Amino acid sequence: MLKPDGPAATEAILSSGPAVRVLLLTPFDSDEYVHRALAAGASGLLLESLPPKELIAAARGWRRVRPAARLTGGR
């Protein structure tokens, strides 16, 4: 069985309840991947390549912001 990618996992996680927010930590920075992740309902994405201090600061900052609106339209 294949493991789901970030966008597929996001959809599965969000099906557990509307109060859930998803922040993806990913090595992928292509426009297509980012669009898929946001369309699936991710509230944000962080690149694994960020220096540790920047990654921690970005995750802490993300925690304090309101959830992004879910994108609509084609995938």
N, CA, C and O atoms as CSV, one atom per row, in Angstrom:
chain,resi,resn,atom,element,x,y,z
A,1,MET,N,N,0.841,-1.180,0.000
A,1,MET,CA,C,0.000,0.000,0.000
A,1,MET,C,C,0.889,1.247,0.000
A,1,MET,O,O,1.830,1.354,0.786
A,2,LEU,N,N,0.580,2.166,-0.875
A,2,LEU,CA,C,1.345,3.408,-0.958
A,2,LEU,C,C,0.989,4.349,0.183
A,2,LEU,O,O,-0.163,4.418,0.610
A,3,LYS,N,N,1.983,5.067,0.667
A,3,LYS,CA,C,1.728,6.089,1.665
A,3,LYS,C,C,1.153,7.315,0.954
A,3,LYS,O,O,1.581,7.639,-0.154
A,4,PRO,N,N,0.182,8.005,1.579
A,4,PRO,CA,C,-0.356,9.196,0.926
A,4,PRO,C,C,0.666,10.334,0.925
A,4,PRO,O,O,1.506,10.430,1.820
A,5,ASP,N,N,0.581,11.192,-0.091
A,5,ASP,CA,C,1.439,12.372,-0.100
A,5,ASP,C,C,0.802,13.435,0.796
A,5,ASP,O,O,-0.272,13.217,1.357
A,6,GLY,N,N,1.461,14.575,0.925
A,6,GLY,CA,C,0.985,15.624,1.818
A,6,GLY,C,C,-0.435,16.077,1.547
A,6,GLY,O,O,-1.235,16.140,2.480
A,7,PRO,N,N,-0.790,16.401,0.283
A,7,PRO,CA,C,-2.162,16.821,0.012
A,7,PRO,C,C,-3.196,15.734,0.327
A,7,PRO,O,O,-4.257,16.039,0.872
A,8,ALA,N,N,-2.906,14.485,-0.006
A,8,ALA,CA,C,-3.836,13.396,0.291
A,8,ALA,C,C,-3.969,13.195,1.799
A,8,ALA,O,O,-5.069,12.972,2.304
A,9,ALA,N,N,-2.864,13.273,2.506
A,9,ALA,CA,C,-2.904,13.142,3.961
A,9,ALA,C,C,-3.672,14.305,4.581
A,9,ALA,O,O,-4.390,14.119,5.563
A,10,THR,N,N,-3.526,15.497,4.018
A,10,THR,CA,C,-4.258,16.667,4.507
A,10,THR,C,C,-5.759,16.439,4.417
A,10,THR,O,O,-6.491,16.703,5.371
A,11,GLU,N,N,-6.218,15.949,3.268
A,11,GLU,CA,C,-7.649,15.674,3.112
A,11,GLU,C,C,-8.128,14.656,4.141
A,11,GLU,O,O,-9.202,14.818,4.720
A,12,ALA,N,N,-7.348,13.622,4.371
A,12,ALA,CA,C,-7.737,12.598,5.342
A,12,ALA,C,C,-7.789,13.173,6.759
A,12,ALA,O,O,-8.714,12.880,7.517
A,13,ILE,N,N,-6.812,13.976,7.107
A,13,ILE,CA,C,-6.773,14.582,8.445
A,13,ILE,C,C,-7.944,15.524,8.638
A,13,ILE,O,O,-8.594,15.501,9.684
A,14,LEU,N,N,-8.225,16.363,7.632
A,14,LEU,CA,C,-9.304,17.336,7.760
A,14,LEU,C,C,-10.676,16.688,7.808
A,14,LEU,O,O,-11.630,17.311,8.274
A,15,SER,N,N,-10.798,15.465,7.342
A,15,SER,CA,C,-12.090,14.778,7.420
A,15,SER,C,C,-12.456,14.435,8.857
A,15,SER,O,O,-13.600,14.076,9.135
A,16,SER,N,N,-11.489,14.544,9.783
A,16,SER,CA,C,-11.759,14.239,11.190
A,16,SER,C,C,-12.488,15.360,11.908
A,16,SER,O,O,-13.048,15.140,12.982
A,17,GLY,N,N,-12.493,16.555,11.339
A,17,GLY,CA,C,-13.224,17.652,11.972
A,17,GLY,C,C,-12.821,18.994,11.420
A,17,GLY,O,O,-11.676,19.180,11.009
A,18,PRO,N,N,-13.756,19.942,11.404
A,18,PRO,CA,C,-13.476,21.256,10.817
A,18,PRO,C,C,-12.531,22.129,11.634
A,18,PRO,O,O,-11.984,23.092,11.099
A,19,ALA,N,N,-12.324,21.828,12.896
A,19,ALA,CA,C,-11.459,22.652,13.740
A,19,ALA,C,C,-9.980,22.319,13.561
A,19,ALA,O,O,-9.119,22.998,14.121
A,20,VAL,N,N,-9.686,21.296,12.797
A,20,VAL,CA,C,-8.313,20.850,12.593
A,20,VAL,C,C,-7.629,21.740,11.563
A,20,VAL,O,O,-8.219,22.090,10.541
A,21,ARG,N,N,-6.382,22.103,11.841
A,21,ARG,CA,C,-5.562,22.846,10.877
A,21,ARG,C,C,-4.335,22.013,10.562
A,21,ARG,O,O,-3.817,21.299,11.421
A,22,VAL,N,N,-3.871,22.110,9.317
A,22,VAL,CA,C,-2.737,21.306,8.871
A,22,VAL,C,C,-1.628,22.224,8.373
A,22,VAL,O,O,-1.847,23.081,7.517
A,23,LEU,N,N,-0.442,22.029,8.919
A,23,LEU,CA,C,0.771,22.699,8.461
A,23,LEU,C,C,1.683,21.608,7.917
A,23,LEU,O,O,2.136,20.740,8.663
A,24,LEU,N,N,1.951,21.655,6.620
A,24,LEU,CA,C,2.791,20.626,6.000
A,24,LEU,C,C,4.256,21.026,6.053
A,24,LEU,O,O,4.615,22.165,5.753
A,25,LEU,N,N,5.076,20.096,6.431
A,25,LEU,CA,C,6.533,20.235,6.357
A,25,LEU,C,C,6.956,19.385,5.165
A,25,LEU,O,O,6.782,18.166,5.172
A,26,THR,N,N,7.508,20.027,4.146
A,26,THR,CA,C,7.726,19.330,2.888
A,26,THR,C,C,9.050,19.717,2.236
A,26,THR,O,O,9.564,20.814,2.458
A,27,PRO,N,N,9.595,18.808,1.432
A,27,PRO,CA,C,10.779,19.163,0.643
A,27,PRO,C,C,10.395,19.760,-0.714
A,27,PRO,O,O,11.260,20.246,-1.443
A,28,PHE,N,N,9.102,19.727,-1.055
A,28,PHE,CA,C,8.633,20.137,-2.381
A,28,PHE,C,C,8.219,21.603,-2.399
A,28,PHE,O,O,7.477,22.054,-1.526
A,29,ASP,N,N,8.702,22.354,-3.403
A,29,ASP,CA,C,8.330,23.761,-3.497
A,29,ASP,C,C,7.754,24.122,-4.865
A,29,ASP,O,O,7.692,25.300,-5.218
A,30,SER,N,N,7.337,23.127,-5.632
A,30,SER,CA,C,6.768,23.420,-6.947
A,30,SER,C,C,5.402,24.081,-6.786
A,30,SER,O,O,4.681,23.814,-5.825
A,31,ASP,N,N,5.062,24.935,-7.725
A,31,ASP,CA,C,3.758,25.601,-7.693
A,31,ASP,C,C,2.619,24.588,-7.667
A,31,ASP,O,O,1.638,24.767,-6.944
A,32,GLU,N,N,2.750,23.523,-8.456
A,32,GLU,CA,C,1.703,22.500,-8.523
A,32,GLU,C,C,1.483,21.850,-7.146
A,32,GLU,O,O,0.342,21.678,-6.715
A,33,TYR,N,N,2.566,21.496,-6.468
A,33,TYR,CA,C,2.450,20.855,-5.159
A,33,TYR,C,C,1.818,21.807,-4.144
A,33,TYR,O,O,0.934,21.411,-3.384
A,34,VAL,N,N,2.266,23.052,-4.133
A,34,VAL,CA,C,1.722,24.036,-3.200
A,34,VAL,C,C,0.232,24.225,-3.464
A,34,VAL,O,O,-0.565,24.255,-2.526
A,35,HIS,N,N,-0.148,24.353,-4.726
A,35,HIS,CA,C,-1.560,24.508,-5.066
A,35,HIS,C,C,-2.379,23.305,-4.609
A,35,HIS,O,O,-3.450,23.464,-4.023
A,36,ARG,N,N,-1.873,22.100,-4.876
A,36,ARG,CA,C,-2.587,20.880,-4.448
A,36,ARG,C,C,-2.763,20.840,-2.947
A,36,ARG,O,O,-3.833,20.487,-2.450
A,37,ALA,N,N,-1.709,21.202,-2.218
A,37,ALA,CA,C,-1.779,21.168,-0.757
A,37,ALA,C,C,-2.796,22.180,-0.228
A,37,ALA,O,O,-3.585,21.859,0.661
A,38,LEU,N,N,-2.782,23.384,-0.761
A,38,LEU,CA,C,-3.727,24.405,-0.311
A,38,LEU,C,C,-5.154,24.061,-0.734
A,38,LEU,O,O,-6.098,24.294,0.022
A,39,ALA,N,N,-5.316,23.509,-1.937
A,39,ALA,CA,C,-6.636,23.096,-2.393
A,39,ALA,C,C,-7.183,21.959,-1.534
A,39,ALA,O,O,-8.396,21.840,-1.359
A,40,ALA,N,N,-6.296,21.127,-1.000
A,40,ALA,CA,C,-6.712,20.028,-0.127
A,40,ALA,C,C,-7.093,20.524,1.263
A,40,ALA,O,O,-7.689,19.787,2.049
A,41,GLY,N,N,-6.745,21.788,1.568
A,41,GLY,CA,C,-7.132,22.356,2.849
A,41,GLY,C,C,-6.003,22.679,3.798
A,41,GLY,O,O,-6.252,23.109,4.924
A,42,ALA,N,N,-4.756,22.481,3.370
A,42,ALA,CA,C,-3.633,22.827,4.246
A,42,ALA,C,C,-3.672,24.318,4.565
A,42,ALA,O,O,-3.966,25.141,3.698
A,43,SER,N,N,-3.376,24.651,5.802
A,43,SER,CA,C,-3.342,26.057,6.217
A,43,SER,C,C,-2.005,26.702,5.875
A,43,SER,O,O,-1.903,27.927,5.804
A,44,GLY,N,N,-0.989,25.887,5.666
A,44,GLY,CA,C,0.323,26.421,5.336
A,44,GLY,C,C,1.300,25.314,5.015
A,44,GLY,O,O,1.051,24.139,5.283
A,45,LEU,N,N,2.419,25.714,4.434
A,45,LEU,CA,C,3.492,24.788,4.093
A,45,LEU,C,C,4.814,25.402,4.515
A,45,LEU,O,O,5.018,26.608,4.377
A,46,LEU,N,N,5.698,24.585,5.023
A,46,LEU,CA,C,7.057,25.006,5.362
A,46,LEU,C,C,8.026,24.078,4.647
A,46,LEU,O,O,7.821,22.865,4.593
A,47,LEU,N,N,9.074,24.660,4.103
A,47,LEU,CA,C,10.077,23.852,3.421
A,47,LEU,C,C,11.065,23.253,4.418
A,47,LEU,O,O,11.542,23.937,5.323
A,48,GLU,N,N,11.360,21.986,4.243
A,48,GLU,CA,C,12.321,21.296,5.105
A,48,GLU,C,C,13.708,21.913,5.026
A,48,GLU,O,O,14.507,21.764,5.951
A,49,SER,N,N,14.000,22.604,3.931
A,49,SER,CA,C,15.329,23.160,3.732
A,49,SER,C,C,15.581,24.444,4.518
A,49,SER,O,O,16.700,24.958,4.517
A,50,LEU,N,N,14.553,24.967,5.189
A,50,LEU,CA,C,14.768,26.172,5.995
A,50,LEU,C,C,15.747,25.879,7.130
A,50,LEU,O,O,15.753,24.774,7.673
A,51,PRO,N,N,16.564,26.850,7.485
A,51,PRO,CA,C,17.426,26.661,8.655
A,51,PRO,C,C,16.556,26.427,9.886
A,51,PRO,O,O,15.464,26.989,9.979
A,52,PRO,N,N,17.015,25.613,10.831
A,52,PRO,CA,C,16.198,25.257,11.996
A,52,PRO,C,C,15.562,26.446,12.728
A,52,PRO,O,O,14.384,26.384,13.078
A,53,LYS,N,N,16.310,27.515,12.962
A,53,LYS,CA,C,15.742,28.657,13.676
A,53,LYS,C,C,14.602,29.296,12.895
A,53,LYS,O,O,13.594,29.692,13.480
A,54,GLU,N,N,14.753,29.398,11.578
A,54,GLU,CA,C,13.692,29.972,10.739
A,54,GLU,C,C,12.476,29.060,10.702
A,54,GLU,O,O,11.339,29.533,10.714
A,55,LEU,N,N,12.710,27.763,10.656
A,55,LEU,CA,C,11.623,26.790,10.643
A,55,LEU,C,C,10.798,26.890,11.923
A,55,LEU,O,O,9.568,26.911,11.875
A,56,ILE,N,N,11.467,26.950,13.048
A,56,ILE,CA,C,10.785,27.066,14.340
A,56,ILE,C,C,10.016,28.377,14.435
A,56,ILE,O,O,8.870,28.392,14.884
A,57,ALA,N,N,10.634,29.472,14.018
A,57,ALA,CA,C,9.965,30.776,14.061
A,57,ALA,C,C,8.737,30.789,13.156
A,57,ALA,O,O,7.692,31.322,13.530
A,58,ALA,N,N,8.861,30.209,11.977
A,58,ALA,CA,C,7.733,30.175,11.043
A,58,ALA,C,C,6.593,29.323,11.595
A,58,ALA,O,O,5.430,29.708,11.478
A,59,ALA,N,N,6.901,28.186,12.189
A,59,ALA,CA,C,5.864,27.325,12.766
A,59,ALA,C,C,5.174,28.028,13.933
A,59,ALA,O,O,3.955,27.939,14.074
A,60,ARG,N,N,5.918,28.703,14.742
A,60,ARG,CA,C,5.315,29.441,15.865
A,60,ARG,C,C,4.440,30.579,15.356
A,60,ARG,O,O,3.366,30.829,15.902
A,61,GLY,N,N,4.889,31.261,14.325
A,61,GLY,CA,C,4.098,32.339,13.745
A,61,GLY,C,C,2.818,31.811,13.121
A,61,GLY,O,O,1.760,32.428,13.252
A,62,TRP,N,N,2.906,30.678,12.447
A,62,TRP,CA,C,1.738,30.067,11.820
A,62,TRP,C,C,0.675,29.728,12.860
A,62,TRP,O,O,-0.522,29.861,12.607
A,63,ARG,N,N,1.120,29.297,14.010
A,63,ARG,CA,C,0.194,28.911,15.077
A,63,ARG,C,C,-0.698,30.077,15.503
A,63,ARG,O,O,-1.834,29.873,15.931
A,64,ARG,N,N,-0.177,31.301,15.384
A,64,ARG,CA,C,-0.897,32.469,15.870
A,64,ARG,C,C,-1.823,33.106,14.837
A,64,ARG,O,O,-2.590,34.006,15.179
A,65,VAL,N,N,-1.771,32.663,13.588
A,65,VAL,CA,C,-2.600,33.296,12.560
A,65,VAL,C,C,-3.895,32.527,12.342
A,65,VAL,O,O,-4.006,31.353,12.696
A,66,ARG,N,N,-4.856,33.199,11.761
A,66,ARG,CA,C,-6.140,32.558,11.478
A,66,ARG,C,C,-5.970,31.586,10.309
A,66,ARG,O,O,-5.112,31.794,9.452
A,67,PRO,N,N,-6.780,30.530,10.269
A,67,PRO,CA,C,-6.684,29.567,9.153
A,67,PRO,C,C,-6.957,30.243,7.813
A,67,PRO,O,O,-7.796,31.137,7.705
A,68,ALA,N,N,-6.231,29.796,6.807
A,68,ALA,CA,C,-6.434,30.308,5.455
A,68,ALA,C,C,-7.765,29.792,4.909
A,68,ALA,O,O,-8.213,28.705,5.273
A,69,ALA,N,N,-8.383,30.570,4.045
A,69,ALA,CA,C,-9.617,30.127,3.405
A,69,ALA,C,C,-9.308,28.957,2.464
A,69,ALA,O,O,-8.287,28.965,1.777
A,70,ARG,N,N,-10.159,27.989,2.433
A,70,ARG,CA,C,-9.946,26.843,1.552
A,70,ARG,C,C,-10.115,27.277,0.106
A,70,ARG,O,O,-11.066,27.983,-0.229
A,71,LEU,N,N,-9.211,26.864,-0.732
A,71,LEU,CA,C,-9.314,27.190,-2.154
A,71,LEU,C,C,-10.434,26.388,-2.786
A,71,LEU,O,O,-10.706,25.256,-2.386
A,72,THR,N,N,-11.068,26.970,-3.754
A,72,THR,CA,C,-12.097,26.255,-4.488
A,72,THR,C,C,-11.687,26.167,-5.945
A,72,THR,O,O,-10.785,26.883,-6.382
A,73,GLY,N,N,-12.321,25.321,-6.680
A,73,GLY,CA,C,-12.020,25.197,-8.098
A,73,GLY,C,C,-11.340,23.891,-8.410
A,73,GLY,O,O,-11.252,22.997,-7.568
A,74,GLY,N,N,-10.857,23.790,-9.636
A,74,GLY,CA,C,-10.226,22.556,-10.111
A,74,GLY,C,C,-8.895,22.296,-9.446
A,74,GLY,O,O,-8.268,23.192,-8.880
A,75,ARG,N,N,-8.483,21.055,-9.528
A,75,ARG,CA,C,-7.197,20.667,-8.937
A,75,ARG,C,C,-6.210,20.364,-10.000
A,75,ARG,O,O,-5.067,20.018,-9.701
